[in-house]
Amino acid sequence: MGGLMFLLALSLSSVVIIQTSEGQICLPKKHASLFVFGDSLFDIGNNNYINTTTPFQANYPPYGITLFKYPSGRFSDGRMIPDVIAELAKLPLLPPYLHPGNPDFTYGVNFASGGSGALLQTAQGSVIDLHTQVKYFKNVKKILREKIGNEEVEALLKRSVYFLNVGSNDYGGLLNVANSTVSLLPVDKQQFVGFVIGNLTNAIKEIYEQGGRKFGFLNVGPIGCSPVIRAQNNGSKCFDEISAVARLHNIQLSKMILKLKKQLNGFKYSVHDFYASLSPVIKNPSKYGFKGGSGGCCGSGPLRGFDACGGNKGIKEYELCDNPNDYIFFDARHFTDKASQYFAHLIWDANYTLNKPYN
């Protein structure tokens, strides 16, 4: 089985009956929920419900045009990666934690917030930072305890999977853009990565203390190759200096997880090497069923890489491609539904090279 497939394997041999306000739910006795933390690659609409600004939201057309036919708050024409993971795990689409409709958290919940990071300073005041996302998870535990009882909650949380994608926005804050020239701020990169990893470590330990044992991680991809950074860099080649910081993060992430494995009893994990899976698709998109690897489907400027999709982010005029399925990126930073499907399937059951230590 693949990394997350192994972690989310369900036993259908017997069921447990859970009473909810809507009636009874029949769940497999070893039912596992999925709890999602992260940034805009994972956000399914939490930013719809916070006091923020338009650049941190996707609740307007043409977002959502392919699958949902309306802007759900996802930074895509359709699904995000965790949506597809939930489907593969035979779970329903998870609700965003802040949805006002009193959603059912029995199958899990998504806490991710577009623009957020591990550091409190990253887009502070406009997003839900990782520390607050973990705080929300603690609230969910209290809600579930009231619904299904303490014993069942503790068992459920130990079986469930905690899926995290954090770091890209923290490192994006290091970019200095002037006159279509991109450079990095003069800071100690190794030390800065250490701060990010330190905050991520604290979040993992908090989830562990609440009962979490099975963790799935995406490391940071080649962020210097996103359309928004390439467009800011005269629409030219990837800006490797920021991708190098991502590589530093990924090295430290692996070391940190191995350390936690030794420290925390019962700690299990699967890390998907997102840097390794995304890089070749951007470099040679046609090999993977895409026509556009370097540019976005929706945006303006070089490679449609200026963050203008929808016309609500300061630039009114924007272009929209004819077929989002031709593209990896839907807008300047985020994936199309087709690309989310591709990467979710790799996360679910790709080989040992991309998913470690499982499969």
Steps between C-alpha positions, in 0.01 A plus 500: 500500500604863444598734780164662572312194372679299769422758765134537404421133438150426626366180652148413384462183705276665760338835564445742784175697531545869582207718598498850351248784493401383151455137606726199511822453303631151430880506482750219460625402845852599398383810315775762458442871453715747307611830654662750265731791587679740271485785252322584174600172333275333759246775584148397399327818613600596854611841380141566389411545866778715642560874497759516225566662164418383149852373413456233768163381367367305203126548551430660161496385135670344312616290797300176515390507135593142409356279772290687752369756247523766769786660699523287816804678640747253350790657310431282196252431224400189697638286781803544719738216583332412836162473322636225278677329792165489685335341197775240472452421870125457436424797722261781408641839406614651827343825619706812567519545876349849492197407290203653685264210427594293808685236292550140609862439601465122532691437177752777563532870420722742312667785691724631218514871423626660179807714562583345835827360624672349798613843618256731676643792302409350161205709370419572864145623554381382158517120532465211745854415606605144578488553877137615475415208271622261771296693756193443281581129490487494880152653478396224259618240748271652764207496257563136407535403866152641566361311201658155526658485847855529627604137449390488137656843429839391633488185288383693193773764526769232526370332183458823306744677270635855534599639162723811494635732233688799647794722408460649152349828621757537776776490241306718257546774757872495421441623145594853402352613168606825335468597132425140391813378675468245778754461779505365854514704816841485672417263784661182629306245292597201712389678817175615341419145390572394857233738627243357258589141585493583871144634480393201292656266757303666779176459304567130441571446869177676596300279265680197643412606854135515395518141375633525145738223396491479119634795304522572128727778370563680175843653490543836326500495121720696256335831591738695277329342198146620576352731235478792744873497575602439140277788387654731758841389374438633147306186410827313471629176643444374852645706785719233654611703802156465664470137394833442673341618824223246440764230465653608832155472656449152363832378639420638844144365482626146442747528788232640732252222420758229559579660834132503597473136397756418768347729763126437466363155569269378223587788265453395136547710190509518124685781321420573139794659316302776332817664373590182312149436366422855381837591344491259203136586423589869471807418291329260260120542531406313183650181642240516778196600295526879528569764237596789730766451764643843565191720480156526655157454346360813665690824556674780315846600384783265407395133530168629644712511811378824651254420778196653328260206456144626549597865472465564873863527607595844374522406131157505334595358162596133485505210256338158541613199298252292301571171678641492855580129456782605269676671789678406821430839657153651499615842620837650586565262791246219520414182316222403266259222592685267263837576661354452849377156390843414364689596815242350736535163329877520538460583869256211536689216337822603327823310558768525770684770307220753557337372819713412800515276695184332371482349151 
